[in-house]
Amino acid sequence: MEEVDHLADERSKAQFDVKAMKIVWAGSKQQLDVSEQIARLISSDPGFCKDNRTTLSRKDLFKSTLRKVAHA
């Protein structure tokens, strides 16, 4: 699955250092690195795929979420 950064345009318009803000928000550079590594792992794992999320019924979405929790 190709990664899409929906906020790239907004980030490019920011009048502050986005990377520095991400570090502040995460608490430290090390915590940001760990968080980004975990995000990459999850987004590359087919068990956490969200592609069909918008087409699922509420019940099926709930079941899908439970499967993801068990997978984690």
mmCIF file as Biopython writes it, N, C-alpha, C and O atoms, coordinates in Angstrom:
data_model
#
loop_
_atom_site.group_PDB
_atom_site.id
_atom_site.type_symbol
_atom_site.label_atom_id
_atom_site.label_alt_id
_atom_site.label_comp_id
_atom_site.label_asym_id
_atom_site.label_entity_id
_atom_site.label_seq_id
_atom_site.pdbx_PDB_ins_code
_atom_site.Cartn_x
_atom_site.Cartn_y
_atom_site.Cartn_z
_atom_site.occupancy
_atom_site.B_iso_or_equiv
_atom_site.auth_seq_id
_atom_site.auth_asym_id
_atom_site.pdbx_PDB_model_num
ATOM 1   N N  . MET A ? 1  ? 0.839   -1.185  0.000  1.0 0.0 1  A 1 
ATOM 2   C CA . MET A ? 1  ? 0.000   0.000   0.000  1.0 0.0 1  A 1 
ATOM 3   C C  . MET A ? 1  ? 0.882   1.246   0.000  1.0 0.0 1  A 1 
ATOM 4   O O  . MET A ? 1  ? 1.824   1.348   0.786  1.0 0.0 1  A 1 
ATOM 5   N N  . GLU A ? 2  ? 0.577   2.168   -0.866 1.0 0.0 2  A 1 
ATOM 6   C CA . GLU A ? 2  ? 1.346   3.396   -0.963 1.0 0.0 2  A 1 
ATOM 7   C C  . GLU A ? 2  ? 0.926   4.352   0.152  1.0 0.0 2  A 1 
ATOM 8   O O  . GLU A ? 2  ? -0.263  4.558   0.398  1.0 0.0 2  A 1 
ATOM 9   N N  . GLU A ? 3  ? 1.913   4.925   0.812  1.0 0.0 3  A 1 
ATOM 10  C CA . GLU A ? 3  ? 1.630   5.857   1.902  1.0 0.0 3  A 1 
ATOM 11  C C  . GLU A ? 3  ? 1.261   7.222   1.327  1.0 0.0 3  A 1 
ATOM 12  O O  . GLU A ? 3  ? 1.918   7.721   0.413  1.0 0.0 3  A 1 
ATOM 13  N N  . VAL A ? 4  ? 0.210   7.812   1.869  1.0 0.0 4  A 1 
ATOM 14  C CA . VAL A ? 4  ? -0.239  9.125   1.432  1.0 0.0 4  A 1 
ATOM 15  C C  . VAL A ? 4  ? -0.181  10.053  2.631  1.0 0.0 4  A 1 
ATOM 16  O O  . VAL A ? 4  ? -0.746  9.757   3.684  1.0 0.0 4  A 1 
ATOM 17  N N  . ASP A ? 5  ? 0.499   11.169  2.470  1.0 0.0 5  A 1 
ATOM 18  C CA . ASP A ? 5  ? 0.587   12.151  3.542  1.0 0.0 5  A 1 
ATOM 19  C C  . ASP A ? 5  ? -0.437  13.249  3.261  1.0 0.0 5  A 1 
ATOM 20  O O  . ASP A ? 5  ? -0.176  14.173  2.491  1.0 0.0 5  A 1 
ATOM 21  N N  . HIS A ? 6  ? -1.591  13.136  3.889  1.0 0.0 6  A 1 
ATOM 22  C CA . HIS A ? 6  ? -2.683  14.067  3.647  1.0 0.0 6  A 1 
ATOM 23  C C  . HIS A ? 6  ? -2.403  15.478  4.183  1.0 0.0 6  A 1 
ATOM 24  O O  . HIS A ? 6  ? -3.082  16.435  3.811  1.0 0.0 6  A 1 
ATOM 25  N N  . LEU A ? 7  ? -1.420  15.595  5.040  1.0 0.0 7  A 1 
ATOM 26  C CA . LEU A ? 7  ? -1.129  16.900  5.642  1.0 0.0 7  A 1 
ATOM 27  C C  . LEU A ? 7  ? 0.117   17.565  5.062  1.0 0.0 7  A 1 
ATOM 28  O O  . LEU A ? 7  ? 0.532   18.614  5.554  1.0 0.0 7  A 1 
ATOM 29  N N  . ALA A ? 8  ? 0.715   16.985  4.040  1.0 0.0 8  A 1 
ATOM 30  C CA . ALA A ? 8  ? 1.957   17.515  3.474  1.0 0.0 8  A 1 
ATOM 31  C C  . ALA A ? 8  ? 1.806   18.965  3.037  1.0 0.0 8  A 1 
ATOM 32  O O  . ALA A ? 8  ? 2.686   19.787  3.295  1.0 0.0 8  A 1 
ATOM 33  N N  . ASP A ? 9  ? 0.699   19.283  2.379  1.0 0.0 9  A 1 
ATOM 34  C CA . ASP A ? 9  ? 0.486   20.653  1.913  1.0 0.0 9  A 1 
ATOM 35  C C  . ASP A ? 9  ? 0.403   21.625  3.086  1.0 0.0 9  A 1 
ATOM 36  O O  . ASP A ? 9  ? 0.997   22.704  3.048  1.0 0.0 9  A 1 
ATOM 37  N N  . GLU A ? 10 ? -0.329  21.244  4.120  1.0 0.0 10 A 1 
ATOM 38  C CA . GLU A ? 10 ? -0.454  22.113  5.300  1.0 0.0 10 A 1 
ATOM 39  C C  . GLU A ? 10 ? 0.888   22.280  6.010  1.0 0.0 10 A 1 
ATOM 40  O O  . GLU A ? 10 ? 1.231   23.375  6.455  1.0 0.0 10 A 1 
ATOM 41  N N  . ARG A ? 11 ? 1.645   21.183  6.113  1.0 0.0 11 A 1 
ATOM 42  C CA . ARG A ? 11 ? 2.963   21.271  6.755  1.0 0.0 11 A 1 
ATOM 43  C C  . ARG A ? 11 ? 3.887   22.217  5.989  1.0 0.0 11 A 1 
ATOM 44  O O  . ARG A ? 11 ? 4.671   22.949  6.592  1.0 0.0 11 A 1 
ATOM 45  N N  . SER A ? 12 ? 3.791   22.198  4.681  1.0 0.0 12 A 1 
ATOM 46  C CA . SER A ? 12 ? 4.658   23.067  3.875  1.0 0.0 12 A 1 
ATOM 47  C C  . SER A ? 12 ? 4.323   24.548  4.073  1.0 0.0 12 A 1 
ATOM 48  O O  . SER A ? 12 ? 5.162   25.412  3.820  1.0 0.0 12 A 1 
ATOM 49  N N  . LYS A ? 13 ? 3.109   24.839  4.522  1.0 0.0 13 A 1 
ATOM 50  C CA . LYS A ? 13 ? 2.686   26.227  4.759  1.0 0.0 13 A 1 
ATOM 51  C C  . LYS A ? 13 ? 2.973   26.706  6.179  1.0 0.0 13 A 1 
ATOM 52  O O  . LYS A ? 13 ? 2.812   27.890  6.476  1.0 0.0 13 A 1 
ATOM 53  N N  . ALA A ? 14 ? 3.395   25.800  7.055  1.0 0.0 14 A 1 
ATOM 54  C CA . ALA A ? 14 ? 3.598   26.152  8.462  1.0 0.0 14 A 1 
ATOM 55  C C  . ALA A ? 14 ? 4.659   27.236  8.598  1.0 0.0 14 A 1 
ATOM 56  O O  . ALA A ? 14 ? 5.653   27.249  7.871  1.0 0.0 14 A 1 
ATOM 57  N N  . GLN A ? 15 ? 4.434   28.131  9.528  1.0 0.0 15 A 1 
ATOM 58  C CA . GLN A ? 15 ? 5.384   29.209  9.768  1.0 0.0 15 A 1 
ATOM 59  C C  . GLN A ? 15 ? 6.257   28.909  10.975 1.0 0.0 15 A 1 
ATOM 60  O O  . GLN A ? 15 ? 6.803   29.823  11.593 1.0 0.0 15 A 1 
ATOM 61  N N  . PHE A ? 16 ? 6.389   27.644  11.310 1.0 0.0 16 A 1 
ATOM 62  C CA . PHE A ? 16 ? 7.275   27.200  12.372 1.0 0.0 16 A 1 
ATOM 63  C C  . PHE A ? 16 ? 7.933   25.911  11.907 1.0 0.0 16 A 1 
ATOM 64  O O  . PHE A ? 16 ? 7.514   25.316  10.915 1.0 0.0 16 A 1 
ATOM 65  N N  . ASP A ? 17 ? 8.955   25.485  12.620 1.0 0.0 17 A 1 
ATOM 66  C CA . ASP A ? 17 ? 9.692   24.273  12.270 1.0 0.0 17 A 1 
ATOM 67  C C  . ASP A ? 17 ? 8.864   23.053  12.660 1.0 0.0 17 A 1 
ATOM 68  O O  . ASP A ? 17 ? 8.746   22.723  13.840 1.0 0.0 17 A 1 
ATOM 69  N N  . VAL A ? 18 ? 8.291   22.389  11.658 1.0 0.0 18 A 1 
ATOM 70  C CA . VAL A ? 18 ? 7.401   21.250  11.898 1.0 0.0 18 A 1 
ATOM 71  C C  . VAL A ? 18 ? 8.147   20.116  12.604 1.0 0.0 18 A 1 
ATOM 72  O O  . VAL A ? 18 ? 7.611   19.501  13.525 1.0 0.0 18 A 1 
ATOM 73  N N  . LYS A ? 19 ? 9.370   19.841  12.180 1.0 0.0 19 A 1 
ATOM 74  C CA . LYS A ? 19 ? 10.158  18.761  12.793 1.0 0.0 19 A 1 
ATOM 75  C C  . LYS A ? 19 ? 10.402  19.069  14.280 1.0 0.0 19 A 1 
ATOM 76  O O  . LYS A ? 19 ? 10.279  18.180  15.121 1.0 0.0 19 A 1 
ATOM 77  N N  . ALA A ? 20 ? 10.741  20.305  14.599 1.0 0.0 20 A 1 
ATOM 78  C CA . ALA A ? 20 ? 10.960  20.684  15.996 1.0 0.0 20 A 1 
ATOM 79  C C  . ALA A ? 20 ? 9.670   20.535  16.801 1.0 0.0 20 A 1 
ATOM 80  O O  . ALA A ? 20 ? 9.707   20.104  17.953 1.0 0.0 20 A 1 
ATOM 81  N N  . MET A ? 21 ? 8.533   20.885  16.204 1.0 0.0 21 A 1 
ATOM 82  C CA . MET A ? 21 ? 7.251   20.758  16.886 1.0 0.0 21 A 1 
ATOM 83  C C  . MET A ? 21 ? 6.919   19.288  17.141 1.0 0.0 21 A 1 
ATOM 84  O O  . MET A ? 21 ? 6.374   18.944  18.189 1.0 0.0 21 A 1 
ATOM 85  N N  . LYS A ? 22 ? 7.252   18.417  16.172 1.0 0.0 22 A 1 
ATOM 86  C CA . LYS A ? 22 ? 7.011   16.991  16.357 1.0 0.0 22 A 1 
ATOM 87  C C  . LYS A ? 22 ? 7.829   16.459  17.539 1.0 0.0 22 A 1 
ATOM 88  O O  . LYS A ? 22 ? 7.347   15.620  18.301 1.0 0.0 22 A 1 
ATOM 89  N N  . ILE A ? 23 ? 9.057   16.944  17.689 1.0 0.0 23 A 1 
ATOM 90  C CA . ILE A ? 23 ? 9.906   16.520  18.812 1.0 0.0 23 A 1 
ATOM 91  C C  . ILE A ? 23 ? 9.313   16.991  20.130 1.0 0.0 23 A 1 
ATOM 92  O O  . ILE A ? 23 ? 9.255   16.229  21.095 1.0 0.0 23 A 1 
ATOM 93  N N  . VAL A ? 24 ? 8.873   18.243  20.175 1.0 0.0 24 A 1 
ATOM 94  C CA . VAL A ? 24 ? 8.243   18.779  21.395 1.0 0.0 24 A 1 
ATOM 95  C C  . VAL A ? 24 ? 6.999   17.964  21.730 1.0 0.0 24 A 1 
ATOM 96  O O  . VAL A ? 24 ? 6.798   17.585  22.884 1.0 0.0 24 A 1 
ATOM 97  N N  . TRP A ? 25 ? 6.163   17.691  20.732 1.0 0.0 25 A 1 
ATOM 98  C CA . TRP A ? 25 ? 4.921   16.950  20.939 1.0 0.0 25 A 1 
ATOM 99  C C  . TRP A ? 25 ? 5.201   15.534  21.445 1.0 0.0 25 A 1 
ATOM 100 O O  . TRP A ? 25 ? 4.479   15.026  22.302 1.0 0.0 25 A 1 
ATOM 101 N N  . ALA A ? 26 ? 6.255   14.895  20.911 1.0 0.0 26 A 1 
ATOM 102 C CA . ALA A ? 26 ? 6.602   13.524  21.308 1.0 0.0 26 A 1 
ATOM 103 C C  . ALA A ? 26 ? 7.289   13.479  22.669 1.0 0.0 26 A 1 
ATOM 104 O O  . ALA A ? 26 ? 7.237   12.456  23.351 1.0 0.0 26 A 1 
ATOM 105 N N  . GLY A ? 27 ? 7.920   14.554  23.064 1.0 0.0 27 A 1 
ATOM 106 C CA . GLY A ? 27 ? 8.606   14.596  24.358 1.0 0.0 27 A 1 
ATOM 107 C C  . GLY A ? 27 ? 10.117  14.604  24.242 1.0 0.0 27 A 1 
ATOM 108 O O  . GLY A ? 27 ? 10.799  15.165  25.099 1.0 0.0 27 A 1 
ATOM 109 N N  . SER A ? 28 ? 10.654  13.989  23.194 1.0 0.0 28 A 1 
ATOM 110 C CA . SER A ? 28 ? 12.098  13.999  22.941 1.0 0.0 28 A 1 
ATOM 111 C C  . SER A ? 28 ? 12.347  13.453  21.539 1.0 0.0 28 A 1 
ATOM 112 O O  . SER A ? 28 ? 11.468  12.837  20.936 1.0 0.0 28 A 1 
ATOM 113 N N  . LYS A ? 29 ? 13.556  13.687  21.030 1.0 0.0 29 A 1 
ATOM 114 C CA . LYS A ? 29 ? 13.927  13.174  19.716 1.0 0.0 29 A 1 
ATOM 115 C C  . LYS A ? 29 ? 13.875  11.647  19.716 1.0 0.0 29 A 1 
ATOM 116 O O  . LYS A ? 29 ? 13.417  11.038  18.749 1.0 0.0 29 A 1 
ATOM 117 N N  . GLN A ? 30 ? 14.343  11.032  20.799 1.0 0.0 30 A 1 
ATOM 118 C CA . GLN A ? 30 ? 14.342  9.573   20.889 1.0 0.0 30 A 1 
ATOM 119 C C  . GLN A ? 30 ? 12.908  9.028   20.860 1.0 0.0 30 A 1 
ATOM 120 O O  . GLN A ? 30 ? 12.635  8.050   20.164 1.0 0.0 30 A 1 
ATOM 121 N N  . GLN A ? 31 ? 12.012  9.641   21.595 1.0 0.0 31 A 1 
ATOM 122 C CA . GLN A ? 31 ? 10.620  9.184   21.603 1.0 0.0 31 A 1 
ATOM 123 C C  . GLN A ? 31 ? 9.974   9.364   20.229 1.0 0.0 31 A 1 
ATOM 124 O O  . GLN A ? 31 ? 9.179   8.523   19.808 1.0 0.0 31 A 1 
ATOM 125 N N  . LEU A ? 32 ? 10.304  10.443  19.529 1.0 0.0 32 A 1 
ATOM 126 C CA . LEU A ? 32 ? 9.786   10.660  18.184 1.0 0.0 32 A 1 
ATOM 127 C C  . LEU A ? 32 ? 10.292  9.567   17.248 1.0 0.0 32 A 1 
ATOM 128 O O  . LEU A ? 32 ? 9.524   9.025   16.453 1.0 0.0 32 A 1 
ATOM 129 N N  . ASP A ? 33 ? 11.582  9.243   17.340 1.0 0.0 33 A 1 
ATOM 130 C CA . ASP A ? 33 ? 12.157  8.193   16.489 1.0 0.0 33 A 1 
ATOM 131 C C  . ASP A ? 33 ? 11.476  6.850   16.729 1.0 0.0 33 A 1 
ATOM 132 O O  . ASP A ? 33 ? 11.164  6.133   15.778 1.0 0.0 33 A 1 
ATOM 133 N N  . VAL A ? 34 ? 11.245  6.509   17.988 1.0 0.0 34 A 1 
ATOM 134 C CA . VAL A ? 34 ? 10.577  5.246   18.324 1.0 0.0 34 A 1 
ATOM 135 C C  . VAL A ? 34 ? 9.149   5.253   17.790 1.0 0.0 34 A 1 
ATOM 136 O O  . VAL A ? 34 ? 8.696   4.265   17.212 1.0 0.0 34 A 1 
ATOM 137 N N  . SER A ? 35 ? 8.442   6.361   17.981 1.0 0.0 35 A 1 
ATOM 138 C CA . SER A ? 35 ? 7.068   6.481   17.508 1.0 0.0 35 A 1 
ATOM 139 C C  . SER A ? 35 ? 6.987   6.336   15.986 1.0 0.0 35 A 1 
ATOM 140 O O  . SER A ? 35 ? 6.100   5.653   15.473 1.0 0.0 35 A 1 
ATOM 141 N N  . GLU A ? 36 ? 7.902   6.971   15.272 1.0 0.0 36 A 1 
ATOM 142 C CA . GLU A ? 36 ? 7.910   6.883   13.809 1.0 0.0 36 A 1 
ATOM 143 C C  . GLU A ? 36 ? 8.269   5.476   13.347 1.0 0.0 36 A 1 
ATOM 144 O O  . GLU A ? 36 ? 7.732   5.002   12.346 1.0 0.0 36 A 1 
ATOM 145 N N  . GLN A ? 37 ? 9.167   4.804   14.058 1.0 0.0 37 A 1 
ATOM 146 C CA . GLN A ? 37 ? 9.535   3.432   13.714 1.0 0.0 37 A 1 
ATOM 147 C C  . GLN A ? 37 ? 8.337   2.495   13.901 1.0 0.0 37 A 1 
ATOM 148 O O  . GLN A ? 37 ? 8.072   1.640   13.055 1.0 0.0 37 A 1 
ATOM 149 N N  . ILE A ? 38 ? 7.622   2.660   15.007 1.0 0.0 38 A 1 
ATOM 150 C CA . ILE A ? 38 ? 6.436   1.844   15.264 1.0 0.0 38 A 1 
ATOM 151 C C  . ILE A ? 38 ? 5.373   2.105   14.192 1.0 0.0 38 A 1 
ATOM 152 O O  . ILE A ? 38 ? 4.737   1.170   13.704 1.0 0.0 38 A 1 
ATOM 153 N N  . ALA A ? 39 ? 5.186   3.363   13.832 1.0 0.0 39 A 1 
ATOM 154 C CA . ALA A ? 39 ? 4.202   3.707   12.796 1.0 0.0 39 A 1 
ATOM 155 C C  . ALA A ? 39 ? 4.558   3.045   11.463 1.0 0.0 39 A 1 
ATOM 156 O O  . ALA A ? 39 ? 3.678   2.546   10.762 1.0 0.0 39 A 1 
ATOM 157 N N  . ARG A ? 40 ? 5.853   3.039   11.114 1.0 0.0 40 A 1 
ATOM 158 C CA . ARG A ? 40 ? 6.274   2.381   9.872  1.0 0.0 40 A 1 
ATOM 159 C C  . ARG A ? 40 ? 6.021   0.881   9.930  1.0 0.0 40 A 1 
ATOM 160 O O  . ARG A ? 40 ? 5.570   0.288   8.950  1.0 0.0 40 A 1 
ATOM 161 N N  . LEU A ? 41 ? 6.308   0.264   11.074 1.0 0.0 41 A 1 
ATOM 162 C CA . LEU A ? 41 ? 6.071   -1.169  11.232 1.0 0.0 41 A 1 
ATOM 163 C C  . LEU A ? 41 ? 4.591   -1.507  11.067 1.0 0.0 41 A 1 
ATOM 164 O O  . LEU A ? 41 ? 4.235   -2.448  10.356 1.0 0.0 41 A 1 
ATOM 165 N N  . ILE A ? 42 ? 3.748   -0.744  11.718 1.0 0.0 42 A 1 
ATOM 166 C CA . ILE A ? 42 ? 2.307   -0.991  11.660 1.0 0.0 42 A 1 
ATOM 167 C C  . ILE A ? 42 ? 1.771   -0.751  10.254 1.0 0.0 42 A 1 
ATOM 168 O O  . ILE A ? 42 ? 0.968   -1.539  9.755  1.0 0.0 42 A 1 
ATOM 169 N N  . SER A ? 43 ? 2.204   0.323   9.616  1.0 0.0 43 A 1 
ATOM 170 C CA . SER A ? 43 ? 1.668   0.630   8.288  1.0 0.0 43 A 1 
ATOM 171 C C  . SER A ? 43 ? 2.131   -0.368  7.231  1.0 0.0 43 A 1 
ATOM 172 O O  . SER A ? 43 ? 1.491   -0.505  6.189  1.0 0.0 43 A 1 
ATOM 173 N N  . SER A ? 44 ? 3.236   -1.065  7.489  1.0 0.0 44 A 1 
ATOM 174 C CA . SER A ? 44 ? 3.716   -2.047  6.512  1.0 0.0 44 A 1 
ATOM 175 C C  . SER A ? 44 ? 3.185   -3.455  6.786  1.0 0.0 44 A 1 
ATOM 176 O O  . SER A ? 44 ? 3.420   -4.364  5.990  1.0 0.0 44 A 1 
ATOM 177 N N  . ASP A ? 45 ? 2.478   -3.648  7.892  1.0 0.0 45 A 1 
ATOM 178 C CA . ASP A ? 45 ? 1.949   -4.961  8.254  1.0 0.0 45 A 1 
ATOM 179 C C  . ASP A ? 45 ? 0.535   -5.117  7.688  1.0 0.0 45 A 1 
ATOM 180 O O  . ASP A ? 45 ? -0.356  -4.342  8.037  1.0 0.0 45 A 1 
ATOM 181 N N  . PRO A ? 46 ? 0.319   -6.113  6.817  1.0 0.0 46 A 1 
ATOM 182 C CA . PRO A ? 46 ? -1.010  -6.302  6.217  1.0 0.0 46 A 1 
ATOM 183 C C  . PRO A ? 46 ? -2.112  -6.563  7.253  1.0 0.0 46 A 1 
ATOM 184 O O  . PRO A ? 46 ? -3.289  -6.336  6.972  1.0 0.0 46 A 1 
ATOM 185 N N  . GLY A ? 47 ? -1.746  -7.030  8.428  1.0 0.0 47 A 1 
ATOM 186 C CA . GLY A ? 47 ? -2.726  -7.279  9.471  1.0 0.0 47 A 1 
ATOM 187 C C  . GLY A ? 47 ? -3.404  -6.016  9.986  1.0 0.0 47 A 1 
ATOM 188 O O  . GLY A ? 47 ? -4.456  -6.078  10.623 1.0 0.0 47 A 1 
ATOM 189 N N  . PHE A ? 48 ? -2.791  -4.872  9.704  1.0 0.0 48 A 1 
ATOM 190 C CA . PHE A ? 48 ? -3.342  -3.590  10.149 1.0 0.0 48 A 1 
ATOM 191 C C  . PHE A ? 48 ? -3.891  -2.750  8.994  1.0 0.0 48 A 1 
ATOM 192 O O  . PHE A ? 48 ? -4.101  -1.547  9.144  1.0 0.0 48 A 1 
ATOM 193 N N  . CYS A ? 49 ? -4.117  -3.378  7.858  1.0 0.0 49 A 1 
ATOM 194 C CA . CYS A ? 49 ? -4.598  -2.681  6.666  1.0 0.0 49 A 1 
ATOM 195 C C  . CYS A ? 49 ? -5.945  -1.997  6.946  1.0 0.0 49 A 1 
ATOM 196 O O  . CYS A ? 49 ? -6.829  -2.576  7.578  1.0 0.0 49 A 1 
ATOM 197 N N  . LYS A ? 50 ? -6.084  -0.745  6.457  1.0 0.0 50 A 1 
ATOM 198 C CA . LYS A ? 50 ? -7.314  0.016   6.660  1.0 0.0 50 A 1 
ATOM 199 C C  . LYS A ? 50 ? -8.036  0.298   5.344  1.0 0.0 50 A 1 
ATOM 200 O O  . LYS A ? 50 ? -8.970  1.099   5.312  1.0 0.0 50 A 1 
ATOM 201 N N  . ASP A ? 51 ? -7.617  -0.346  4.267  1.0 0.0 51 A 1 
ATOM 202 C CA . ASP A ? 51 ? -8.146  -0.022  2.941  1.0 0.0 51 A 1 
ATOM 203 C C  . ASP A ? 51 ? -9.658  -0.132  2.825  1.0 0.0 51 A 1 
ATOM 204 O O  . ASP A ? 51 ? -10.283 0.703   2.171  1.0 0.0 51 A 1 
ATOM 205 N N  . ASN A ? 52 ? -10.259 -1.134  3.440  1.0 0.0 52 A 1 
ATOM 206 C CA . ASN A ? 52 ? -11.700 -1.340  3.266  1.0 0.0 52 A 1 
ATOM 207 C C  . ASN A ? 52 ? -12.534 -0.732  4.391  1.0 0.0 52 A 1 
ATOM 208 O O  . ASN A ? 52 ? -13.735 -0.985  4.480  1.0 0.0 52 A 1 
ATOM 209 N N  . ARG A ? 53 ? -11.921 0.045   5.225  1.0 0.0 53 A 1 
ATOM 210 C CA . ARG A ? 53 ? -12.584 0.599   6.406  1.0 0.0 53 A 1 
ATOM 211 C C  . ARG A ? 53 ? -13.852 1.385   6.073  1.0 0.0 53 A 1 
ATOM 212 O O  . ARG A ? 53 ? -14.837 1.309   6.807  1.0 0.0 53 A 1 
ATOM 213 N N  . THR A ? 54 ? -13.836 2.121   4.999  1.0 0.0 54 A 1 
ATOM 214 C CA . THR A ? 54 ? -14.992 2.971   4.675  1.0 0.0 54 A 1 
ATOM 215 C C  . THR A ? 54 ? -16.174 2.182   4.128  1.0 0.0 54 A 1 
ATOM 216 O O  . THR A ? 54 ? -17.291 2.697   4.093  1.0 0.0 54 A 1 
ATOM 217 N N  . THR A ? 55 ? -15.948 0.949   3.704  1.0 0.0 55 A 1 
ATOM 218 C CA . THR A ? 55 ? -17.031 0.153   3.129  1.0 0.0 55 A 1 
ATOM 219 C C  . THR A ? 55 ? -17.639 -0.833  4.120  1.0 0.0 55 A 1 
ATOM 220 O O  . THR A ? 55 ? -18.618 -1.507  3.802  1.0 0.0 55 A 1 
ATOM 221 N N  . LEU A ? 56 ? -17.066 -0.920  5.317  1.0 0.0 56 A 1 
ATOM 222 C CA . LEU A ? 56 ? -17.545 -1.882  6.303  1.0 0.0 56 A 1 
ATOM 223 C C  . LEU A ? 56 ? -18.741 -1.348  7.081  1.0 0.0 56 A 1 
ATOM 224 O O  . LEU A ? 56 ? -18.851 -0.148  7.330  1.0 0.0 56 A 1 
ATOM 225 N N  . SER A ? 57 ? -19.620 -2.246  7.454  1.0 0.0 57 A 1 
ATOM 226 C CA . SER A ? 57 ? -20.714 -1.873  8.343  1.0 0.0 57 A 1 
ATOM 227 C C  . SER A ? 57 ? -20.124 -1.620  9.731  1.0 0.0 57 A 1 
ATOM 228 O O  . SER A ? 57 ? -18.974 -1.974  9.991  1.0 0.0 57 A 1 
ATOM 229 N N  . ARG A ? 58 ? -20.886 -1.025  10.596 1.0 0.0 58 A 1 
ATOM 230 C CA . ARG A ? 58 ? -20.400 -0.751  11.955 1.0 0.0 58 A 1 
ATOM 231 C C  . ARG A ? 58 ? -19.986 -2.042  12.652 1.0 0.0 58 A 1 
ATOM 232 O O  . ARG A ? 58 ? -18.955 -2.087  13.322 1.0 0.0 58 A 1 
ATOM 233 N N  . LYS A ? 59 ? -20.791 -3.092  12.496 1.0 0.0 59 A 1 
ATOM 234 C CA . LYS A ? 59 ? -20.490 -4.381  13.123 1.0 0.0 59 A 1 
ATOM 235 C C  . LYS A ? 59 ? -19.201 -4.977  12.559 1.0 0.0 59 A 1 
ATOM 236 O O  . LYS A ? 59 ? -18.363 -5.468  13.316 1.0 0.0 59 A 1 
ATOM 237 N N  . ASP A ? 60 ? -19.038 -4.937  11.237 1.0 0.0 60 A 1 
ATOM 238 C CA . ASP A ? 60 ? -17.829 -5.477  10.618 1.0 0.0 60 A 1 
ATOM 239 C C  . ASP A ? 60 ? -16.597 -4.645  10.960 1.0 0.0 60 A 1 
ATOM 240 O O  . ASP A ? 60 ? -15.499 -5.184  11.101 1.0 0.0 60 A 1 
ATOM 241 N N  . LEU A ? 61 ? -16.777 -3.343  11.092 1.0 0.0 61 A 1 
ATOM 242 C CA . LEU A ? 61 ? -15.669 -2.479  11.507 1.0 0.0 61 A 1 
ATOM 243 C C  . LEU A ? 61 ? -15.222 -2.841  12.922 1.0 0.0 61 A 1 
ATOM 244 O O  . LEU A ? 61 ? -14.027 -2.880  13.211 1.0 0.0 61 A 1 
ATOM 245 N N  . PHE A ? 62 ? -16.180 -3.102  13.789 1.0 0.0 62 A 1 
ATOM 246 C CA . PHE A ? 62 ? -15.875 -3.512  15.155 1.0 0.0 62 A 1 
ATOM 247 C C  . PHE A ? 62 ? -15.106 -4.830  15.150 1.0 0.0 62 A 1 
ATOM 248 O O  . PHE A ? 62 ? -14.111 -4.972  15.861 1.0 0.0 62 A 1 
ATOM 249 N N  . LYS A ? 63 ? -15.567 -5.803  14.343 1.0 0.0 63 A 1 
ATOM 250 C CA . LYS A ? 63 ? -14.884 -7.095  14.246 1.0 0.0 63 A 1 
ATOM 251 C C  . LYS A ? 63 ? -13.466 -6.927  13.697 1.0 0.0 63 A 1 
ATOM 252 O O  . LYS A ? 63 ? -12.526 -7.565  14.173 1.0 0.0 63 A 1 
ATOM 253 N N  . SER A ? 64 ? -13.326 -6.070  12.703 1.0 0.0 64 A 1 
ATOM 254 C CA . SER A ? 64 ? -12.017 -5.808  12.116 1.0 0.0 64 A 1 
ATOM 255 C C  . SER A ? 64 ? -11.067 -5.213  13.165 1.0 0.0 64 A 1 
ATOM 256 O O  . SER A ? 64 ? -9.895  -5.583  13.235 1.0 0.0 64 A 1 
ATOM 257 N N  . THR A ? 65 ? -11.581 -4.302  13.963 1.0 0.0 65 A 1 
ATOM 258 C CA . THR A ? 65 ? -10.787 -3.689  15.015 1.0 0.0 65 A 1 
ATOM 259 C C  . THR A ? 65 ? -10.352 -4.729  16.036 1.0 0.0 65 A 1 
ATOM 260 O O  . THR A ? 65 ? -9.203  -4.724  16.477 1.0 0.0 65 A 1 
ATOM 261 N N  . LEU A ? 66 ? -11.258 -5.615  16.413 1.0 0.0 66 A 1 
ATOM 262 C CA . LEU A ? 66 ? -10.916 -6.677  17.358 1.0 0.0 66 A 1 
ATOM 263 C C  . LEU A ? 66 ? -9.828  -7.587  16.793 1.0 0.0 66 A 1 
ATOM 264 O O  . LEU A ? 66 ? -8.928  -7.998  17.525 1.0 0.0 66 A 1 
ATOM 265 N N  . ARG A ? 67 ? -9.898  -7.908  15.491 1.0 0.0 67 A 1 
ATOM 266 C CA . ARG A ? 67 ? -8.860  -8.723  14.851 1.0 0.0 67 A 1 
ATOM 267 C C  . ARG A ? 67 ? -7.502  -8.019  14.915 1.0 0.0 67 A 1 
ATOM 268 O O  . ARG A ? 67 ? -6.476  -8.653  15.160 1.0 0.0 67 A 1 
ATOM 269 N N  . LYS A ? 68 ? -7.508  -6.710  14.695 1.0 0.0 68 A 1 
ATOM 270 C CA . LYS A ? 68 ? -6.262  -5.933  14.736 1.0 0.0 68 A 1 
ATOM 271 C C  . LYS A ? 68 ? -5.682  -5.927  16.145 1.0 0.0 68 A 1 
ATOM 272 O O  . LYS A ? 68 ? -4.469  -6.039  16.321 1.0 0.0 68 A 1 
ATOM 273 N N  . VAL A ? 69 ? -6.546  -5.795  17.145 1.0 0.0 69 A 1 
ATOM 274 C CA . VAL A ? 69 ? -6.084  -5.814  18.538 1.0 0.0 69 A 1 
ATOM 275 C C  . VAL A ? 69 ? -5.462  -7.176  18.854 1.0 0.0 69 A 1 
ATOM 276 O O  . VAL A ? 69 ? -4.400  -7.247  19.473 1.0 0.0 69 A 1 
ATOM 277 N N  . ALA A ? 70 ? -6.119  -8.246  18.431 1.0 0.0 70 A 1 
ATOM 278 C CA . ALA A ? 70 ? -5.581  -9.580  18.666 1.0 0.0 70 A 1 
ATOM 279 C C  . ALA A ? 70 ? -4.259  -9.772  17.918 1.0 0.0 70 A 1 
ATOM 280 O O  . ALA A ? 70 ? -3.340  -10.412 18.429 1.0 0.0 70 A 1 
ATOM 281 N N  . HIS A ? 71 ? -4.171  -9.222  16.724 1.0 0.0 71 A 1 
ATOM 282 C CA . HIS A ? 71 ? -2.953  -9.306  15.928 1.0 0.0 71 A 1 
ATOM 283 C C  . HIS A ? 71 ? -1.797  -8.579  16.624 1.0 0.0 71 A 1 
ATOM 284 O O  . HIS A ? 71 ? -0.649  -9.023  16.591 1.0 0.0 71 A 1 
ATOM 285 N N  . ALA A ? 72 ? -2.128  -7.469  17.243 1.0 0.0 72 A 1 
ATOM 286 C CA . ALA A ? 72 ? -1.092  -6.676  17.949 1.0 0.0 72 A 1 
ATOM 287 C C  . ALA A ? 72 ? -0.542  -7.467  19.112 1.0 0.0 72 A 1 
ATOM 288 O O  . ALA A ? 72 ? 0.333   -6.982  19.829 1.0 0.0 72 A 1 
#
